[in-house]
Amino acid sequence: MAESDLQAEIARLRAENDRLKGRSERGVTMKVSEKGALSVYGLGRFPITLYKEQWRKVLSMAAEIEEYIQENDSKLKAKE
């Protein structure tokens, strides 16, 4: 490859890298899946997808989950 071709490829890859980094900075987003479930994006590599009844059950357990996290804080890892 010629020097100019390499420089052009590096510039293209840098632009693509910046574009992909920008996606992760959008934060948490939600979408209704094709099957009618709620998908939450931005918490990890893959979306968390549950049906509304499942989300309601998880949300109703919020206090229990928080208590469990506090009780097991020393065992749990944090990902920032």
Phi, psi and omega in degrees: 000144177285158180303318180294325177294318179296317179296320179295319179294319177298316179298318179296316180294322177297317179296318178295319178298315178298320179297317180291323177297323180298329179297317184289340181276357181288342180089205184270132178231162180232153181206146174274126182286171179300330182270003177089018178261164178263122178253131177251121182254151173101002179266337181196197183293323181244155177289156173260119185238121178221155173282161188303324179296322179292317178298318180297321179295314179298315180296326178290341179264009186306315181295319179294320179295315179299317178298317180298318178298316180296318181292331184247024185305320183291337180269339185269144178260152177250135177247120182247000000 
